Amino acid sequence: MTTSRERILDAYADALAVDGERHATLDAVAARAGVSKGGLLYHFPAKDQLAEALCDRLVALAADDIAMMRDAPDGPARHYIRTSHYANTPLDRTLVAVARLQQAGDPRARAAIETISDQWLSVLTEALGDREVARTIKLIGDGLYHHALFSALGGQPRTELDEGLLAVIDRIIDQSVDAPRS
């Protein structure tokens, strides 16, 4: 069972993702969460605190994802590519909402997204031993996510993974491992 605080954060994330930052008013969030405005203000006395809590939620959800990525049986690179689709998970919904805050100029949102992006890249770099190969894998995954997100927003979510793409990722990794280091 979710707490009122969690329901409010969920409602705020949904309002941001669907309607944008300008329309994610305290009244709109309270109505979506099924709480009174006073109930919302009890947990978040200012809209700014809602944004901060949502950024904190994103960092925590990403930390869980990064831990799974590190421990993935088929390796961090394959995990990153395999999970680079919009699946309407709490991480997905929060990432989209925080991206909307970033679009509106929120510096905490920008910092949270940049930190998470750097952490994903660091895990890939540690696993692959080559920052440029890691960056290539990350950019491929980011492109897949971007494409899947817009497909999902258009009403046609795509969750299948092209095994051919994973084979290409494996070749990139194999070639980087076999390449002479300078």
C-alpha positions in Angstrom: 0.0 0.0 0.0 1.4 3.4 -1.0 1.6 6.3 1.4 -0.1 9.6 0.7 3.4 11.1 0.1 4.2 8.4 -2.5 0.8 8.9 -4.2 1.4 12.7 -4.3 4.8 12.1 -5.9 3.3 9.7 -8.4 0.6 12.2 -9.3 3.2 15.0 -9.7 5.3 12.7 -12.0 2.3 11.9 -14.0 1.2 15.5 -14.3 4.6 16.6 -15.4 4.9 13.8 -17.9 1.5 14.3 -19.4 0.8 18.0 -19.0 4.2 19.6 -18.5 5.6 21.7 -15.7 3.4 24.7 -16.2 0.2 22.6 -15.7 1.5 20.5 -12.8 0.0 22.9 -10.3 -0.5 22.0 -6.6 -4.3 21.9 -7.2 -3.8 19.5 -10.2 -1.4 17.3 -8.3 -3.7 17.1 -5.3 -6.7 16.2 -7.5 -4.6 13.4 -9.3 -3.4 12.1 -6.0 -6.9 12.0 -4.5 -5.9 14.2 -1.6 -6.9 17.7 -0.5 -4.6 20.6 -1.2 -4.0 20.8 2.6 -3.0 17.1 2.6 -0.5 17.8 -0.2 0.9 20.8 1.6 1.3 18.8 4.8 3.8 16.6 2.9 5.2 19.2 0.6 4.8 22.8 1.9 6.0 24.2 -1.5 6.0 23.1 -5.1 9.8 23.3 -5.0 9.9 20.5 -2.4 7.9 18.3 -4.7 10.5 18.8 -7.4 13.3 18.1 -5.0 11.6 14.9 -3.8 11.0 13.7 -7.3 14.7 14.3 -8.2 15.7 12.4 -5.1 13.4 9.5 -6.1 15.0 9.4 -9.5 18.5 9.2 -8.0 17.3 6.3 -5.7 15.6 4.4 -8.5 18.6 4.8 -10.8 20.9 3.6 -8.0 18.9 0.4 -8.0 19.1 0.1 -11.7 22.9 0.7 -11.6 23.3 -2.1 -9.1 21.3 -4.5 -11.3 23.4 -3.3 -14.2 26.7 -4.1 -12.4 25.4 -7.6 -11.4 23.8 -8.5 -14.7 24.7 -12.1 -15.6 25.2 -11.1 -19.3 27.2 -8.0 -18.4 26.5 -4.3 -18.0 26.6 -3.5 -21.7 24.0 -6.1 -22.7 21.9 -5.1 -19.7 22.0 -1.5 -20.6 21.0 -2.2 -24.2 18.4 -4.8 -23.2 16.7 -2.3 -20.8 16.9 0.7 -23.1 13.2 0.8 -23.8 10.3 2.6 -22.2 8.4 0.0 -20.1 6.4 2.4 -17.9 8.3 1.4 -14.8 8.7 3.7 -11.9 12.2 4.6 -13.2 10.8 5.4 -16.6 8.0 7.5 -15.3 10.2 9.4 -12.9 12.9 9.9 -15.6 10.4 11.5 -18.0 9.0 13.7 -15.3 12.4 14.9 -14.1 13.3 15.5 -17.8 10.2 17.8 -18.0 11.5 19.7 -14.9 14.9 20.0 -16.6 13.2 21.4 -19.7 11.6 24.0 -17.5 15.1 25.0 -16.3 15.2 23.2 -12.9 18.9 23.0 -12.0 18.4 20.0 -9.6 16.7 18.1 -12.4 19.6 18.8 -14.7 22.1 17.7 -12.0 20.2 14.5 -11.2 20.0 13.5 -14.9 23.6 14.3 -15.5 24.7 12.4 -12.4 22.8 9.3 -13.4 24.0 9.4 -17.0 27.6 9.7 -15.7 27.0 6.7 -13.4 25.7 4.6 -16.2 28.7 5.5 -18.3 31.1 4.8 -15.4 29.7 1.3 -15.0 30.1 0.6 -18.7 33.6 2.0 -18.7 34.6 -0.1 -15.7 33.2 -3.2 -17.4 34.6 -2.6 -20.9 37.9 -0.9 -20.0 37.5 1.6 -22.7 35.6 4.9 -22.2 34.9 5.5 -26.0 33.5 2.0 -26.4 31.4 2.5 -23.3 30.2 5.8 -24.6 29.3 4.2 -27.9 27.2 1.5 -26.1 25.6 4.2 -23.9 24.7 6.3 -26.9 23.2 3.3 -28.7 21.1 2.6 -25.6 20.1 6.2 -25.2 19.0 6.3 -28.8 16.9 3.1 -28.3 15.3 4.6 -25.2 14.5 7.8 -27.0 12.9 5.9 -29.9 11.0 3.6 -27.6 9.8 6.6 -25.5 8.3 8.4 -28.5 6.8 5.2 -29.8 5.2 4.7 -26.4 3.9 8.3 -26.2 2.4 7.7 -29.7 0.4 4.8 -28.3 2.6 2.0 -29.8 5.0 0.9 -27.0 7.9 -1.3 -28.3 9.4 -3.6 -25.8 10.9 -6.3 -28.0 14.6 -6.3 -28.4 16.3 -7.0 -31.7 18.7 -9.9 -31.1 20.7 -8.7 -34.1 21.4 -5.5 -32.2 22.7 -7.5 -29.2 25.0 -9.4 -31.6 26.4 -6.1 -32.9 27.0 -5.0 -29.3 28.8 -8.2 -28.6 31.0 -7.6 -31.7 31.8 -4.1 -30.6 32.8 -5.4 -27.1 34.8 -8.3 -28.6 36.7 -6.0 -31.0 37.5 -3.5 -28.2 38.8 -6.4 -26.0 40.9 -7.7 -28.8 42.2 -4.3 -30.0 45.8 -3.4 -29.1 46.1 -0.7 -26.5 48.3 2.3 -27.1 
